[in-house]
């Protein structure tokens, strides 16, 4: 029995207020007396509200295509083309509503609806085209993939299949159609690699080069040129060649090899906790030999499983944090009271300070002056920044004029009087309280009483850093994460004395630096380092008491973290890690462990034995010798539960003492500042799901819990 729109009526109730993207049809005369039916997708909103593909939209789209198929059969039209409203093709499904599905069966219907509607593009009886004129994401890429031919505007800013990033898979044909269009290696890049690289997007020329589009035109006459190209195809004047389309040799020799390499790469990079990348990999592997119908059926089941699972719901929670909450930070004062930053002073000329200076000059386009103890260090710092600017020019990231301008804005000095007209000064020296107090007290002699003093401390008290100042109310914490240019989080720390003007200036400055800022109170470790100190402290305590390194690593794998505790310790530096644990033990001795062995490992300089390429071979024998002697080892399951319960307790205490406004801010910090995976939703949804919250404080962080459906 044929599928009809009535089969999907239940889906419409998921979003009764769906903004429908309508399918508007107009006939375009082409050569030979023929007609091209052009369908424009348009939701009636401006470019700030991209067209999306909800249930009602898809049903209308299918009905439109049915009407066009009838016209094609009657010889009234000779081709069908799909395009979008200005600047936008389509942004796929509205995932905030997809997360409201009540059960797996409804999730499968959602997948089948997409296949049913979009699949009609290949059964019209005449050639189908998609003219990709703007942003195309998810289902907005699968419409062109279901078409016979595709053109793309060379100025398209973003084209992607981001589903794996969100805990699902391309479920409306993408997982079968794409590898069979552009080859397995290119498809692996688009479907899996790019989403896992912070959701990397393709620009128009990149999509064309990969073979996703058959032709590319400039934006000035994109529609006219696309129509003319389609005319040529319909009338046999243009023969489309697809050099990336997989042939027999690729299917025999390359396909399985590429899948195998991707499997090993995934396991080494992200572990085995995240489900969507591996489910996508299974579908791409199967696309080598199964039929389109078989591939689409597999997509239906995969999408149904993932949409109804915990990880997708956690991913949508995380996505909303980054897209919405991060843009409206809790507790931020009115932006209108922020002071304008017209010149920046950076105290320090080391690596971190240099990164700050480069970021400030690039984003704020204002003079930046750096200082240090001697002219040699200052000169080295300025030279480094200038070199980074030159590298940006060489890579084509900035123009020659901008390079010249940025270079001229950077200067160095050993005379603090050169800071006199700075209205924002940030220190980036070593983590020693008295040293930070002294550099602030020194520079205060030269700057105005209104200038803001920011500290990048990761663990010291911001209030104490400002204790020697005449105007301590001007001090804020402004904690970056390394590498500064890449990591999107800044923890903005408010002391009891910090004014709203200083806090607002810090928040606006973070926004102008294109960073996401979360306001925290002045407490040891703030958010990210306090959570990491809990995990690292428990890990080292377990080793100190006799638990093997490998067992500790196994205990944390279910968290889905980007690296094990010991890899993280080596990355941040063992001395830094020991200092962080000492700081937290001093503040909370009943809950945080110190570790004499970690200080000894810091003297050794490493934990792992590595090969010449830096790959881990195992635990270094000297490291094993340092930690031997513990007599109360734990199993991985015991330690996992201990860490989970400890995290739930610590986060609950942080919320009780209002370190941040809500559990959402904890998760936002960990996602943006520590690489906690989207599929986990940060940490608090995970702790609720595994029962740690109930065990630790008799409740959950979220009501209702962020979980999947049956």
Secondary structure as a PSIPRED ss2 file (coil, helix, strand):
# PSIPRED VFORMAT (PSIPRED V4.0)

   1 X C   1.000  0.000  0.000
   2 X C   1.000  0.000  0.000
   3 X C   1.000  0.000  0.000
   4 X C   1.000  0.000  0.000
   5 X H   0.000  1.000  0.000
   6 X H   0.000  1.000  0.000
   7 X H   0.000  1.000  0.000
   8 X H   0.000  1.000  0.000
   9 X H   0.000  1.000  0.000
  10 X H   0.000  1.000  0.000
  11 X H   0.000  1.000  0.000
  12 X H   0.000  1.000  0.000
  13 X H   0.000  1.000  0.000
  14 X H   0.000  1.000  0.000
  15 X H   0.000  1.000  0.000
  16 X C   1.000  0.000  0.000
  17 X C   1.000  0.000  0.000
  18 X C   1.000  0.000  0.000
  19 X C   1.000  0.000  0.000
  20 X C   1.000  0.000  0.000
  21 X C   1.000  0.000  0.000
  22 X E   0.000  0.000  1.000
  23 X E   0.000  0.000  1.000
  24 X E   0.000  0.000  1.000
  25 X E   0.000  0.000  1.000
  26 X E   0.000  0.000  1.000
  27 X E   0.000  0.000  1.000
  28 X E   0.000  0.000  1.000
  29 X E   0.000  0.000  1.000
  30 X E   0.000  0.000  1.000
  31 X H   0.000  1.000  0.000
  32 X H   0.000  1.000  0.000
  33 X H   0.000  1.000  0.000
  34 X E   0.000  0.000  1.000
  35 X E   0.000  0.000  1.000
  36 X E   0.000  0.000  1.000
  37 X E   0.000  0.000  1.000
  38 X E   0.000  0.000  1.000
  39 X E   0.000  0.000  1.000
  40 X E   0.000  0.000  1.000
  41 X E   0.000  0.000  1.000
  42 X E   0.000  0.000  1.000
  43 X C   1.000  0.000  0.000
  44 X C   1.000  0.000  0.000
  45 X C   1.000  0.000  0.000
  46 X C   1.000  0.000  0.000
  47 X C   1.000  0.000  0.000
  48 X C   1.000  0.000  0.000
  49 X C   1.000  0.000  0.000
  50 X C   1.000  0.000  0.000
  51 X C   1.000  0.000  0.000
  52 X C   1.000  0.000  0.000
  53 X C   1.000  0.000  0.000
  54 X C   1.000  0.000  0.000
  55 X H   0.000  1.000  0.000
  56 X H   0.000  1.000  0.000
  57 X H   0.000  1.000  0.000
  58 X H   0.000  1.000  0.000
  59 X H   0.000  1.000  0.000
  60 X H   0.000  1.000  0.000
  61 X H   0.000  1.000  0.000
  62 X H   0.000  1.000  0.000
  63 X H   0.000  1.000  0.000
  64 X H   0.000  1.000  0.000
  65 X H   0.000  1.000  0.000
  66 X H   0.000  1.000  0.000
  67 X H   0.000  1.000  0.000
  68 X H   0.000  1.000  0.000
  69 X H   0.000  1.000  0.000
  70 X H   0.000  1.000  0.000
  71 X H   0.000  1.000  0.000
  72 X H   0.000  1.000  0.000
  73 X H   0.000  1.000  0.000
  74 X C   1.000  0.000  0.000
  75 X C   1.000  0.000  0.000
  76 X C   1.000  0.000  0.000
  77 X C   1.000  0.000  0.000
  78 X C   1.000  0.000  0.000
  79 X E   0.000  0.000  1.000
  80 X E   0.000  0.000  1.000
  81 X E   0.000  0.000  1.000
  82 X E   0.000  0.000  1.000
  83 X E   0.000  0.000  1.000
  84 X E   0.000  0.000  1.000
  85 X C   1.000  0.000  0.000
  86 X C   1.000  0.000  0.000
  87 X C   1.000  0.000  0.000
  88 X E   0.000  0.000  1.000
  89 X E   0.000  0.000  1.000
  90 X E   0.000  0.000  1.000
  91 X C   1.000  0.000  0.000
  92 X C   1.000  0.000  0.000
  93 X C   1.000  0.000  0.000
  94 X C   1.000  0.000  0.000
  95 X H   0.000  1.000  0.000
  96 X H   0.000  1.000  0.000
  97 X H   0.000  1.000  0.000
  98 X H   0.000  1.000  0.000
  99 X C   1.000  0.000  0.000
 100 X C   1.000  0.000  0.000
 101 X C   1.000  0.000  0.000
 102 X C   1.000  0.000  0.000
 103 X C   1.000  0.000  0.000
 104 X H   0.000  1.000  0.000
 105 X H   0.000  1.000  0.000
 106 X H   0.000  1.000  0.000
 107 X H   0.000  1.000  0.000
 108 X H   0.000  1.000  0.000
 109 X H   0.000  1.000  0.000
 110 X H   0.000  1.000  0.000
 111 X H   0.000  1.000  0.000
 112 X H   0.000  1.000  0.000
 113 X H   0.000  1.000  0.000
 114 X H   0.000  1.000  0.000
 115 X H   0.000  1.000  0.000
 116 X H   0.000  1.000  0.000
 117 X H   0.000  1.000  0.000
 118 X H   0.000  1.000  0.000
 119 X H   0.000  1.000  0.000
 120 X H   0.000  1.000  0.000
 121 X H   0.000  1.000  0.000
 122 X H   0.000  1.000  0.000
 123 X C   1.000  0.000  0.000
 124 X C   1.000  0.000  0.000
 125 X C   1.000  0.000  0.000
 126 X C   1.000  0.000  0.000
 127 X E   0.000  0.000  1.000
 128 X E   0.000  0.000  1.000
 129 X E   0.000  0.000  1.000
 130 X E   0.000  0.000  1.000
 131 X E   0.000  0.000  1.000
 132 X E   0.000  0.000  1.000
 133 X C   1.000  0.000  0.000
 134 X C   1.000  0.000  0.000
 135 X E   0.000  0.000  1.000
 136 X E   0.000  0.000  1.000
 137 X E   0.000  0.000  1.000
 138 X C   1.000  0.000  0.000
 139 X H   0.000  1.000  0.000
 140 X H   0.000  1.000  0.000
 141 X H   0.000  1.000  0.000
 142 X H   0.000  1.000  0.000
 143 X H   0.000  1.000  0.000
 144 X H   0.000  1.000  0.000
 145 X H   0.000  1.000  0.000
 146 X H   0.000  1.000  0.000
 147 X C   1.000  0.000  0.000
 148 X C   1.000  0.000  0.000
 149 X E   0.000  0.000  1.000
 150 X E   0.000  0.000  1.000
 151 X E   0.000  0.000  1.000
 152 X E   0.000  0.000  1.000
 153 X E   0.000  0.000  1.000
 154 X C   1.000  0.000  0.000
 155 X C   1.000  0.000  0.000
 156 X C   1.000  0.000  0.000
 157 X C   1.000  0.000  0.000
 158 X C   1.000  0.000  0.000
 159 X E   0.000  0.000  1.000
 160 X E   0.000  0.000  1.000
 161 X C   1.000  0.000  0.000
 162 X C   1.000  0.000  0.000
 163 X H   0.000  1.000  0.000
 164 X H   0.000  1.000  0.000
 165 X H   0.000  1.000  0.000
 166 X H   0.000  1.000  0.000
 167 X C   1.000  0.000  0.000
 168 X C   1.000  0.000  0.000
 169 X C   1.000  0.000  0.000
 170 X C   1.000  0.000  0.000
 171 X C   1.000  0.000  0.000
 172 X C   1.000  0.000  0.000
 173 X C   1.000  0.000  0.000
 174 X H   0.000  1.000  0.000
 175 X H   0.000  1.000  0.000
 176 X H   0.000  1.000  0.000
 177 X H   0.000  1.000  0.000
 178 X H   0.000  1.000  0.000
 179 X H   0.000  1.000  0.000
 180 X H   0.000  1.000  0.000
 181 X H   0.000  1.000  0.000
 182 X H   0.000  1.000  0.000
 183 X C   1.000  0.000  0.000
 184 X H   0.000  1.000  0.000
 185 X H   0.000  1.000  0.000
 186 X H   0.000  1.000  0.000
 187 X H   0.000  1.000  0.000
 188 X H   0.000  1.000  0.000
 189 X H   0.000  1.000  0.000
 190 X H   0.000  1.000  0.000
 191 X H   0.000  1.000  0.000
 192 X H   0.000  1.000  0.000
 193 X H   0.000  1.000  0.000
 194 X H   0.000  1.000  0.000
 195 X H   0.000  1.000  0.000
 196 X H   0.000  1.000  0.000
 197 X C   1.000  0.000  0.000
 198 X C   1.000  0.000  0.000
 199 X C   1.000  0.000  0.000
 200 X C   1.000  0.000  0.000
 201 X C   1.000  0.000  0.000
 202 X E   0.000  0.000  1.000
 203 X C   1.000  0.000  0.000
 204 X H   0.000  1.000  0.000
 205 X H   0.000  1.000  0.000
 206 X H   0.000  1.000  0.000
 207 X H   0.000  1.000  0.000
 208 X H   0.000  1.000  0.000
 209 X H   0.000  1.000  0.000
 210 X H   0.000  1.000  0.000
 211 X C   1.000  0.000  0.000
 212 X C   1.000  0.000  0.000
 213 X C   1.000  0.000  0.000
 214 X C   1.000  0.000  0.000
 215 X E   0.000  0.000  1.000
 216 X E   0.000  0.000  1.000
 217 X E   0.000  0.000  1.000
 218 X C   1.000  0.000  0.000
 219 X C   1.000  0.000  0.000
 220 X C   1.000  0.000  0.000
 221 X C   1.000  0.000  0.000
 222 X H   0.000  1.000  0.000
 223 X H   0.000  1.000  0.000
 224 X H   0.000  1.000  0.000
 225 X H   0.000  1.000  0.000
 226 X H   0.000  1.000  0.000
 227 X H   0.000  1.000  0.000
 228 X H   0.000  1.000  0.000
 229 X H   0.000  1.000  0.000
 230 X H   0.000  1.000  0.000
 231 X H   0.000  1.000  0.000
 232 X H   0.000  1.000  0.000
 233 X H   0.000  1.000  0.000
 234 X H   0.000  1.000  0.000
 235 X C   1.000  0.000  0.000
 236 X C   1.000  0.000  0.000
 237 X C   1.000  0.000  0.000
 238 X C   1.000  0.000  0.000
 239 X C   1.000  0.000  0.000
 240 X C   1.000  0.000  0.000
 241 X C   1.000  0.000  0.000
 242 X C   1.000  0.000  0.000
 243 X C   1.000  0.000  0.000
 244 X C   1.000  0.000  0.000
 245 X C   1.000  0.000  0.000
 246 X C   1.000  0.000  0.000
 247 X C   1.000  0.000  0.000
 248 X H   0.000  1.000  0.000
 249 X H   0.000  1.000  0.000
 250 X H   0.000  1.000  0.000
 251 X H   0.000  1.000  0.000
 252 X H   0.000  1.000  0.000
 253 X H   0.000  1.000  0.000
 254 X H   0.000  1.000  0.000
 255 X H   0.000  1.000  0.000
 256 X H   0.000  1.000  0.000
 257 X H   0.000  1.000  0.000
 258 X H   0.000  1.000  0.000
 259 X H   0.000  1.000  0.000
 260 X H   0.000  1.000  0.000
 261 X H   0.000  1.000  0.000
 262 X H   0.000  1.000  0.000
 263 X H   0.000  1.000  0.000
 264 X H   0.000  1.000  0.000
 265 X H   0.000  1.000  0.000
 266 X H   0.000  1.000  0.000
 267 X H   0.000  1.000  0.000
 268 X H   0.000  1.000  0.000
 269 X H   0.000  1.000  0.000
 270 X H   0.000  1.000  0.000
 271 X C   1.000  0.000  0.000
 272 X C   1.000  0.000  0.000
 273 X C   1.000  0.000  0.000
 274 X C   1.000  0.000  0.000
 275 X C   1.000  0.000  0.000
 276 X H   0.000  1.000  0.000
 277 X H   0.000  1.000  0.000
 278 X H   0.000  1.000  0.000
 279 X H   0.000  1.000  0.000
 280 X H   0.000  1.000  0.000
 281 X H   0.000  1.000  0.000
 282 X H   0.000  1.000  0.000
 283 X H   0.000  1.000  0.000
 284 X H   0.000  1.000  0.000
 285 X H   0.000  1.000  0.000
 286 X H   0.000  1.000  0.000
 287 X C   1.000  0.000  0.000
 288 X C   1.000  0.000  0.000
 289 X C   1.000  0.000  0.000
 290 X C   1.000  0.000  0.000
 291 X C   1.000  0.000  0.000
 292 X H   0.000  1.000  0.000
 293 X H   0.000  1.000  0.000
 294 X H   0.000  1.000  0.000
 295 X H   0.000  1.000  0.000
 296 X H   0.000  1.000  0.000
 297 X H   0.000  1.000  0.000
 298 X H   0.000  1.000  0.000
 299 X H   0.000  1.000  0.000
 300 X H   0.000  1.000  0.000
 301 X H   0.000  1.000  0.000
 302 X H   0.000  1.000  0.000
 303 X H   0.000  1.000  0.000
 304 X H   0.000  1.000  0.000
 305 X H   0.000  1.000  0.000
 306 X H   0.000  1.000  0.000
 307 X H   0.000  1.000  0.000
 308 X C   1.000  0.000  0.000
 309 X C   1.000  0.000  0.000
 310 X H   0.000  1.000  0.000
 311 X H   0.000  1.000  0.000
 312 X H   0.000  1.000  0.000
 313 X H   0.000  1.000  0.000
 314 X H   0.000  1.000  0.000
 315 X H   0.000  1.000  0.000
 316 X H   0.000  1.000  0.000
 317 X H   0.000  1.000  0.000
 318 X H   0.000  1.000  0.000
 319 X H   0.000  1.000  0.000
 320 X H   0.000  1.000  0.000
 321 X H   0.000  1.000  0.000
 322 X H   0.000  1.000  0.000
 323 X H   0.000  1.000  0.000
 324 X C   1.000  0.000  0.000
 325 X H   0.000  1.000  0.000
 326 X H   0.000  1.000  0.000
 327 X H   0.000  1.000  0.000
 328 X C   1.000  0.000  0.000
 329 X C   1.000  0.000  0.000
 330 X C   1.000  0.000  0.000
 331 X C   1.000  0.000  0.000
 332 X C   1.000  0.000  0.000
 333 X C   1.000  0.000  0.000
 334 X C   1.000  0.000  0.000
 335 X H   0.000  1.000  0.000
 336 X H   0.000  1.000  0.000
 337 X H   0.000  1.000  0.000
 338 X C   1.000  0.000  0.000
 339 X C   1.000  0.000  0.000
 340 X C   1.000  0.000  0.000
 341 X C   1.000  0.000  0.000
 342 X C   1.000  0.000  0.000
 343 X E   0.000  0.000  1.000
 344 X E   0.000  0.000  1.000
 345 X E   0.000  0.000  1.000
 346 X E   0.000  0.000  1.000
 347 X E   0.000  0.000  1.000
 348 X C   1.000  0.000  0.000
 349 X C   1.000  0.000  0.000
 350 X C   1.000  0.000  0.000
 351 X H   0.000  1.000  0.000
 352 X H   0.000  1.000  0.000
 353 X H   0.000  1.000  0.000
 354 X H   0.000  1.000  0.000
 355 X H   0.000  1.000  0.000
 356 X H   0.000  1.000  0.000
 357 X H   0.000  1.000  0.000
 358 X H   0.000  1.000  0.000
 359 X H   0.000  1.000  0.000
 360 X H   0.000  1.000  0.000
 361 X H   0.000  1.000  0.000
 362 X H   0.000  1.000  0.000
 363 X H   0.000  1.000  0.000
 364 X H   0.000  1.000  0.000
 365 X C   1.000  0.000  0.000
 366 X C   1.000  0.000  0.000
 367 X E   0.000  0.000  1.000
 368 X E   0.000  0.000  1.000
 369 X E   0.000  0.000  1.000
 370 X E   0.000  0.000  1.000
 371 X E   0.000  0.000  1.000
 372 X C   1.000  0.000  0.000
 373 X C   1.000  0.000  0.000
 374 X C   1.000  0.000  0.000
 375 X H   0.000  1.000  0.000
 376 X H   0.000  1.000  0.000
 377 X H   0.000  1.000  0.000
 378 X H   0.000  1.000  0.000
 379 X H   0.000  1.000  0.000
 380 X H   0.000  1.000  0.000
 381 X H   0.000  1.000  0.000
 382 X H   0.000  1.000  0.000
 383 X H   0.000  1.000  0.000
 384 X H   0.000  1.000  0.000
 385 X H   0.000  1.000  0.000
 386 X H   0.000  1.000  0.000
 387 X H   0.000  1.000  0.000
 388 X H   0.000  1.000  0.000
 389 X H   0.000  1.000  0.000
 390 X H   0.000  1.000  0.000
 391 X H   0.000  1.000  0.000
 392 X H   0.000  1.000  0.000
 393 X H   0.000  1.000  0.000
 394 X H   0.000  1.000  0.000
 395 X C   1.000  0.000  0.000
 396 X C   1.000  0.000  0.000
 397 X C   1.000  0.000  0.000
 398 X C   1.000  0.000  0.000
 399 X C   1.000  0.000  0.000
 400 X H   0.000  1.000  0.000
 401 X H   0.000  1.000  0.000
 402 X H   0.000  1.000  0.000
 403 X H   0.000  1.000  0.000
 404 X H   0.000  1.000  0.000
 405 X H   0.000  1.000  0.000
 406 X H   0.000  1.000  0.000
 407 X H   0.000  1.000  0.000
 408 X H   0.000  1.000  0.000
 409 X H   0.000  1.000  0.000
 410 X E   0.000  0.000  1.000
 411 X E   0.000  0.000  1.000
 412 X E   0.000  0.000  1.000
 413 X E   0.000  0.000  1.000
 414 X C   1.000  0.000  0.000
 415 X C   1.000  0.000  0.000
 416 X H   0.000  1.000  0.000
 417 X H   0.000  1.000  0.000
 418 X H   0.000  1.000  0.000
 419 X H   0.000  1.000  0.000
 420 X C   1.000  0.000  0.000
 421 X C   1.000  0.000  0.000
 422 X C   1.000  0.000  0.000
 423 X C   1.000  0.000  0.000
 424 X E   0.000  0.000  1.000
 425 X E   0.000  0.000  1.000
 426 X E   0.000  0.000  1.000
 427 X E   0.000  0.000  1.000
 428 X C   1.000  0.000  0.000
 429 X C   1.000  0.000  0.000
 430 X C   1.000  0.000  0.000
 431 X C   1.000  0.000  0.000
 432 X C   1.000  0.000  0.000
 433 X H   0.000  1.000  0.000
 434 X H   0.000  1.000  0.000
 435 X H   0.000  1.000  0.000
 436 X H   0.000  1.000  0.000
 437 X H   0.000  1.000  0.000
 438 X H   0.000  1.000  0.000
 439 X H   0.000  1.000  0.000
 440 X H   0.000  1.000  0.000
 441 X H   0.000  1.000  0.000
 442 X H   0.000  1.000  0.000
 443 X H   0.000  1.000  0.000
 444 X H   0.000  1.000  0.000
 445 X C   1.000  0.000  0.000
 446 X C   1.000  0.000  0.000
 447 X C   1.000  0.000  0.000
 448 X C   1.000  0.000  0.000
 449 X C   1.000  0.000  0.000
 450 X C   1.000  0.000  0.000
 451 X C   1.000  0.000  0.000
 452 X E   0.000  0.000  1.000
 453 X E   0.000  0.000  1.000
 454 X E   0.000  0.000  1.000
 455 X E   0.000  0.000  1.000
 456 X C   1.000  0.000  0.000
 457 X C   1.000  0.000  0.000
 458 X C   1.000  0.000  0.000
 459 X C   1.000  0.000  0.000
 460 X C   1.000  0.000  0.000
 461 X C   1.000  0.000  0.000
 462 X H   0.000  1.000  0.000
 463 X H   0.000  1.000  0.000
 464 X H   0.000  1.000  0.000
 465 X H   0.000  1.000  0.000
 466 X C   1.000  0.000  0.000
 467 X C   1.000  0.000  0.000
 468 X C   1.000  0.000  0.000
 469 X C   1.000  0.000  0.000
 470 X C   1.000  0.000  0.000
 471 X C   1.000  0.000  0.000
 472 X H   0.000  1.000  0.000
 473 X H   0.000  1.000  0.000
 474 X H   0.000  1.000  0.000
 475 X E   0.000  0.000  1.000
 476 X E   0.000  0.000  1.000
 477 X E   0.000  0.000  1.000
 478 X E   0.000  0.000  1.000
 479 X E   0.000  0.000  1.000
 480 X C   1.000  0.000  0.000
 481 X C   1.000  0.000  0.000
 482 X C   1.000  0.000  0.000
 483 X C   1.000  0.000  0.000
 484 X C   1.000  0.000  0.000
 485 X C   1.000  0.000  0.000
 486 X C   1.000  0.000  0.000
 487 X C   1.000  0.000  0.000
 488 X C   1.000  0.000  0.000
 489 X E   0.000  0.000  1.000
 490 X E   0.000  0.000  1.000
 491 X E   0.000  0.000  1.000
 492 X E   0.000  0.000  1.000
 493 X E   0.000  0.000  1.000
 494 X E   0.000  0.000  1.000
 495 X C   1.000  0.000  0.000
 496 X C   1.000  0.000  0.000
 497 X C   1.000  0.000  0.000
 498 X C   1.000  0.000  0.000
 499 X C   1.000  0.000  0.000
 500 X H   0.000  1.000  0.000
 501 X H   0.000  1.000  0.000
 502 X H   0.000  1.000  0.000
 503 X H   0.000  1.000  0.000
 504 X H   0.000  1.000  0.000
 505 X H   0.000  1.000  0.000
 506 X H   0.000  1.000  0.000
 507 X H   0.000  1.000  0.000
 508 X H   0.000  1.000  0.000
 509 X H   0.000  1.000  0.000
 510 X H   0.000  1.000  0.000
 511 X H   0.000  1.000  0.000
 512 X H   0.000  1.000  0.000
 513 X C   1.000  0.000  0.000
 514 X C   1.000  0.000  0.000
 515 X C   1.000  0.000  0.000
 516 X E   0.000  0.000  1.000
 517 X E   0.000  0.000  1.000
 518 X E   0.000  0.000  1.000
 519 X E   0.000  0.000  1.000
 520 X E   0.000  0.000  1.000
 521 X E   0.000  0.000  1.000
 522 X C   1.000  0.000  0.000
 523 X C   1.000  0.000  0.000
 524 X C   1.000  0.000  0.000
 525 X C   1.000  0.000  0.000
 526 X C   1.000  0.000  0.000
 527 X C   1.000  0.000  0.000
 528 X H   0.000  1.000  0.000
 529 X H   0.000  1.000  0.000
 530 X H   0.000  1.000  0.000
 531 X H   0.000  1.000  0.000
 532 X H   0.000  1.000  0.000
 533 X H   0.000  1.000  0.000
 534 X H   0.000  1.000  0.000
 535 X H   0.000  1.000  0.000
 536 X H   0.000  1.000  0.000
 537 X H   0.000  1.000  0.000
 538 X H   0.000  1.000  0.000
 539 X H   0.000  1.000  0.000
 540 X H   0.000  1.000  0.000
 541 X H   0.000  1.000  0.000
 542 X H   0.000  1.000  0.000
 543 X H   0.000  1.000  0.000
 544 X H   0.000  1.000  0.000
 545 X C   1.000  0.000  0.000
 546 X C   1.000  0.000  0.000
 547 X C   1.000  0.000  0.000
 548 X C   1.000  0.000  0.000
 549 X H   0.000  1.000  0.000
 550 X H   0.000  1.000  0.000
 551 X H   0.000  1.000  0.000
 552 X H   0.000  1.000  0.000
 553 X H   0.000  1.000  0.000
 554 X H   0.000  1.000  0.000
 555 X H   0.000  1.000  0.000
 556 X H   0.000  1.000  0.000
 557 X H   0.000  1.000  0.000
 558 X H   0.000  1.000  0.000
 559 X H   0.000  1.000  0.000
 560 X C   1.000  0.000  0.000
 561 X C   1.000  0.000  0.000
 562 X C   1.000  0.000  0.000
 563 X C   1.000  0.000  0.000
 564 X C   1.000  0.000  0.000
 565 X H   0.000  1.000  0.000
 566 X H   0.000  1.000  0.000
 567 X H   0.000  1.000  0.000
 568 X H   0.000  1.000  0.000
 569 X H   0.000  1.000  0.000
 570 X H   0.000  1.000  0.000
 571 X H   0.000  1.000  0.000
 572 X H   0.000  1.000  0.000
 573 X C   1.000  0.000  0.000
 574 X H   0.000  1.000  0.000
 575 X H   0.000  1.000  0.000
 576 X H   0.000  1.000  0.000
 577 X H   0.000  1.000  0.000
 578 X H   0.000  1.000  0.000
 579 X H   0.000  1.000  0.000
 580 X H   0.000  1.000  0.000
 581 X H   0.000  1.000  0.000
 582 X H   0.000  1.000  0.000
 583 X H   0.000  1.000  0.000
 584 X H   0.000  1.000  0.000
 585 X H   0.000  1.000  0.000
 586 X H   0.000  1.000  0.000
 587 X H   0.000  1.000  0.000
 588 X C   1.000  0.000  0.000
 589 X C   1.000  0.000  0.000
 590 X C   1.000  0.000  0.000
 591 X C   1.000  0.000  0.000
 592 X C   1.000  0.000  0.000
 593 X C   1.000  0.000  0.000
 594 X C   1.000  0.000  0.000
 595 X C   1.000  0.000  0.000
 596 X H   0.000  1.000  0.000
 597 X H   0.000  1.000  0.000
 598 X H   0.000  1.000  0.000
 599 X H   0.000  1.000  0.000
 600 X H   0.000  1.000  0.000
 601 X H   0.000  1.000  0.000
 602 X H   0.000  1.000  0.000
 603 X H   0.000  1.000  0.000
 604 X H   0.000  1.000  0.000
 605 X C   1.000  0.000  0.000
 606 X C   1.000  0.000  0.000
 607 X C   1.000  0.000  0.000
 608 X E   0.000  0.000  1.000
 609 X E   0.000  0.000  1.000
 610 X E   0.000  0.000  1.000
 611 X C   1.000  0.000  0.000
 612 X C   1.000  0.000  0.000
 613 X C   1.000  0.000  0.000
 614 X C   1.000  0.000  0.000
 615 X C   1.000  0.000  0.000
 616 X E   0.000  0.000  1.000
 617 X E   0.000  0.000  1.000
 618 X E   0.000  0.000  1.000
 619 X E   0.000  0.000  1.000
 620 X C   1.000  0.000  0.000
 621 X H   0.000  1.000  0.000
 622 X H   0.000  1.000  0.000
 623 X H   0.000  1.000  0.000
 624 X H   0.000  1.000  0.000
 625 X H   0.000  1.000  0.000
 626 X H   0.000  1.000  0.000
 627 X H   0.000  1.000  0.000
 628 X C   1.000  0.000  0.000
 629 X C   1.000  0.000  0.000
 630 X C   1.000  0.000  0.000
 631 X C   1.000  0.000  0.000
 632 X C   1.000  0.000  0.000
 633 X C   1.000  0.000  0.000
 634 X C   1.000  0.000  0.000
 635 X C   1.000  0.000  0.000
 636 X H   0.000  1.000  0.000
 637 X H   0.000  1.000  0.000
 638 X H   0.000  1.000  0.000
 639 X H   0.000  1.000  0.000
 640 X H   0.000  1.000  0.000
 641 X H   0.000  1.000  0.000
 642 X H   0.000  1.000  0.000
 643 X H   0.000  1.000  0.000
 644 X H   0.000  1.000  0.000
 645 X H   0.000  1.000  0.000
 646 X H   0.000  1.000  0.000
 647 X H   0.000  1.000  0.000
 648 X H   0.000  1.000  0.000
 649 X H   0.000  1.000  0.000
 650 X H   0.000  1.000  0.000
 651 X H   0.000  1.000  0.000
 652 X H   0.000  1.000  0.000
 653 X H   0.000  1.000  0.000
 654 X H   0.000  1.000  0.000
 655 X H   0.000  1.000  0.000
 656 X H   0.000  1.000  0.000
 657 X C   1.000  0.000  0.000
 658 X C   1.000  0.000  0.000
 659 X C   1.000  0.000  0.000
 660 X C   1.000  0.000  0.000
 661 X C   1.000  0.000  0.000
 662 X C   1.000  0.000  0.000
 663 X H   0.000  1.000  0.000
 664 X H   0.000  1.000  0.000
 665 X H   0.000  1.000  0.000
 666 X H   0.000  1.000  0.000
 667 X H   0.000  1.000  0.000
 668 X H   0.000  1.000  0.000
 669 X H   0.000  1.000  0.000
 670 X H   0.000  1.000  0.000
 671 X H   0.000  1.000  0.000
 672 X H   0.000  1.000  0.000
 673 X H   0.000  1.000  0.000
 674 X H   0.000  1.000  0.000
 675 X C   1.000  0.000  0.000
 676 X C   1.000  0.000  0.000
 677 X C   1.000  0.000  0.000
 678 X H   0.000  1.000  0.000
 679 X H   0.000  1.000  0.000
 680 X H   0.000  1.000  0.000
 681 X C   1.000  0.000  0.000
 682 X C   1.000  0.000  0.000
 683 X C   1.000  0.000  0.000
 684 X H   0.000  1.000  0.000
 685 X H   0.000  1.000  0.000
 686 X H   0.000  1.000  0.000
 687 X H   0.000  1.000  0.000
 688 X H   0.000  1.000  0.000
 689 X H   0.000  1.000  0.000
 690 X C   1.000  0.000  0.000
 691 X C   1.000  0.000  0.000
 692 X H   0.000  1.000  0.000
 693 X H   0.000  1.000  0.000
 694 X H   0.000  1.000  0.000
 695 X H   0.000  1.000  0.000
 696 X H   0.000  1.000  0.000
 697 X H   0.000  1.000  0.000
 698 X C   1.000  0.000  0.000
 699 X C   1.000  0.000  0.000
 700 X C   1.000  0.000  0.000
 701 X C   1.000  0.000  0.000
 702 X C   1.000  0.000  0.000
 703 X C   1.000  0.000  0.000
 704 X C   1.000  0.000  0.000
 705 X C   1.000  0.000  0.000
 706 X C   1.000  0.000  0.000
 707 X C   1.000  0.000  0.000
 708 X C   1.000  0.000  0.000
 709 X C   1.000  0.000  0.000
 710 X C   1.000  0.000  0.000
